[in-house]
Each structure stands twice: as structure tokens, then as C-alpha cells.
Amino acid sequence: MRLVSKMMKKRDKYTQLKEEIKTLSLQPSITVVEKKLLHKYLLDLEKDVYFDKVVFQLKFELSPLALKGELSKEVVAFYTELSRRQPTASIFNFMIR
């Protein structure tokens, strides 16, 4: 029973993030660079790449843009929420597993 529950939670995380990325990608105010990054990681999620790895890499690539103030308002909100929800998505997590 626990395994099924754990698998459903995993599916929910993947599905939720994919939906958020798809919705965000449709926003007219996001830049081409942001759209390319989001699309890249949407494809990874669809290929079932390890979730924490995808989140870490997405945050890693968005971080320099955030520091330079080059993220749209919508992507800043997404990045902030993603960092809040997945603070442990770091390089070490997916190297250990």
C-alpha cells in the first residue's frame, strides 16, 4: 500500500510541475530564453527524468537570470514557489540515489 501511495505522490509532483510549466509557457510576457528553458525541462519531465534532478537543474539555470533581473514577473513567481516547495532539490540528492 505504501509503495502505491508513494508512486502516486511521485506522479502528482511530475504532473503538477508539468502543468505549471505548460501554463507558464503560454504567458505572452515571458521571454524566449525563459520559454526555451521551460520547454527543455518539460521534455525531461515527460521522459521521467529523476524529479529532483530536473528541479535542481531548472533552478540552477534560472538562478543567474534571476540575479541579473532578467526573469519576467511570472517566472520569478514560479521560481520562488518552486524553491519554496523543493528546497532540497540539490545536486547531492540525485547523486546519492
CORJODA-V124121 format. One record per helix or strand of 3 or more residues. SS is the DSSP state (@ for helix, = for strand). FROM is the first residue (numbers start at 0). TO is the last residue. Records with the same first field share a line. If there is no record, write none. Layout:
SS = FROM-TO / FROM-TO
//
This chain:
@ = 1-24 / 31-45 / 50-66 / 72-84 / 90-95
//
